[in-house]
Amino acid sequence: MRLDKWLKVSRIIKRRTVANEAAGAGRVSINGKVAKPASEVKPGDTIDILLGGKHMLCRVEKTPEVVRKEDADSLYTVLSGGES
């Protein structure tokens, strides 16, 4: 799944355009490498996000195309920063 879509589906970032801009600006990395919006995300990847002065490190658990709002937080595990 594309990084920008996964960030939106997981509701870490509310809008795909904002996720696209953040990744395009180099504020998102996958497994320690700066990621582009179209970078592939798969379970087990570590995503590092710096957005709005906040830092969040999380591990991807699932990559489904569609998720209910209540289940969005099951797509990732917060390793540091952010809210769980």
Contacts in CASP RR format, 6 or more apart in sequence:
PFRMAT RR
TARGET T0000
AUTHOR 0000-0000-0000
METHOD contacts of the structure
MODEL  1
MRLDKWLKVSRIIKRRTVANEAAGAGRVSINGKVAKPASEVKPGDTIDIL
LGGKHMLCRVEKTPEVVRKEDADSLYTVLSGGES
1 9 0 8 1.000
1 40 0 8 1.000
1 41 0 8 1.000
1 42 0 8 1.000
1 63 0 8 1.000
1 65 0 8 1.000
2 37 0 8 1.000
2 38 0 8 1.000
2 39 0 8 1.000
2 40 0 8 1.000
2 41 0 8 1.000
3 19 0 8 1.000
3 23 0 8 1.000
3 28 0 8 1.000
3 30 0 8 1.000
3 35 0 8 1.000
3 36 0 8 1.000
3 37 0 8 1.000
3 38 0 8 1.000
3 39 0 8 1.000
3 40 0 8 1.000
3 41 0 8 1.000
3 47 0 8 1.000
4 16 0 8 1.000
4 19 0 8 1.000
4 20 0 8 1.000
4 23 0 8 1.000
4 37 0 8 1.000
4 38 0 8 1.000
5 16 0 8 1.000
5 19 0 8 1.000
6 41 0 8 1.000
6 60 0 8 1.000
6 63 0 8 1.000
6 75 0 8 1.000
7 13 0 8 1.000
7 16 0 8 1.000
7 19 0 8 1.000
7 22 0 8 1.000
7 23 0 8 1.000
7 28 0 8 1.000
7 49 0 8 1.000
8 14 0 8 1.000
8 15 0 8 1.000
8 16 0 8 1.000
8 19 0 8 1.000
9 64 0 8 1.000
9 65 0 8 1.000
9 66 0 8 1.000
9 67 0 8 1.000
9 72 0 8 1.000
9 75 0 8 1.000
10 67 0 8 1.000
10 72 0 8 1.000
10 73 0 8 1.000
10 75 0 8 1.000
10 76 0 8 1.000
11 69 0 8 1.000
11 72 0 8 1.000
11 73 0 8 1.000
12 49 0 8 1.000
12 56 0 8 1.000
12 58 0 8 1.000
12 76 0 8 1.000
13 19 0 8 1.000
13 22 0 8 1.000
13 49 0 8 1.000
13 51 0 8 1.000
19 28 0 8 1.000
19 37 0 8 1.000
20 37 0 8 1.000
22 28 0 8 1.000
22 49 0 8 1.000
22 51 0 8 1.000
23 35 0 8 1.000
23 36 0 8 1.000
23 37 0 8 1.000
23 39 0 8 1.000
24 36 0 8 1.000
24 37 0 8 1.000
26 34 0 8 1.000
26 35 0 8 1.000
27 49 0 8 1.000
27 50 0 8 1.000
27 51 0 8 1.000
28 34 0 8 1.000
28 35 0 8 1.000
28 47 0 8 1.000
28 48 0 8 1.000
28 49 0 8 1.000
28 50 0 8 1.000
29 35 0 8 1.000
29 47 0 8 1.000
29 48 0 8 1.000
30 39 0 8 1.000
30 41 0 8 1.000
30 45 0 8 1.000
30 46 0 8 1.000
30 47 0 8 1.000
30 48 0 8 1.000
31 45 0 8 1.000
31 46 0 8 1.000
32 46 0 8 1.000
32 48 0 8 1.000
35 47 0 8 1.000
41 47 0 8 1.000
41 60 0 8 1.000
41 63 0 8 1.000
42 60 0 8 1.000
42 63 0 8 1.000
43 60 0 8 1.000
43 61 0 8 1.000
43 62 0 8 1.000
43 63 0 8 1.000
44 59 0 8 1.000
44 60 0 8 1.000
44 61 0 8 1.000
45 59 0 8 1.000
45 60 0 8 1.000
46 57 0 8 1.000
46 58 0 8 1.000
46 59 0 8 1.000
46 60 0 8 1.000
46 79 0 8 1.000
47 57 0 8 1.000
47 58 0 8 1.000
47 59 0 8 1.000
47 60 0 8 1.000
47 76 0 8 1.000
48 55 0 8 1.000
48 56 0 8 1.000
48 57 0 8 1.000
49 55 0 8 1.000
49 56 0 8 1.000
49 57 0 8 1.000
49 58 0 8 1.000
54 81 0 8 1.000
54 82 0 8 1.000
55 80 0 8 1.000
55 81 0 8 1.000
55 82 0 8 1.000
56 78 0 8 1.000
56 80 0 8 1.000
56 81 0 8 1.000
56 82 0 8 1.000
57 78 0 8 1.000
57 79 0 8 1.000
57 80 0 8 1.000
57 81 0 8 1.000
58 76 0 8 1.000
58 77 0 8 1.000
58 78 0 8 1.000
58 79 0 8 1.000
59 76 0 8 1.000
59 77 0 8 1.000
59 79 0 8 1.000
60 75 0 8 1.000
60 76 0 8 1.000
61 74 0 8 1.000
61 75 0 8 1.000
61 76 0 8 1.000
61 77 0 8 1.000
62 74 0 8 1.000
62 75 0 8 1.000
63 75 0 8 1.000
64 75 0 8 1.000
67 75 0 8 1.000
73 84 0 8 1.000
78 84 0 8 1.000
END
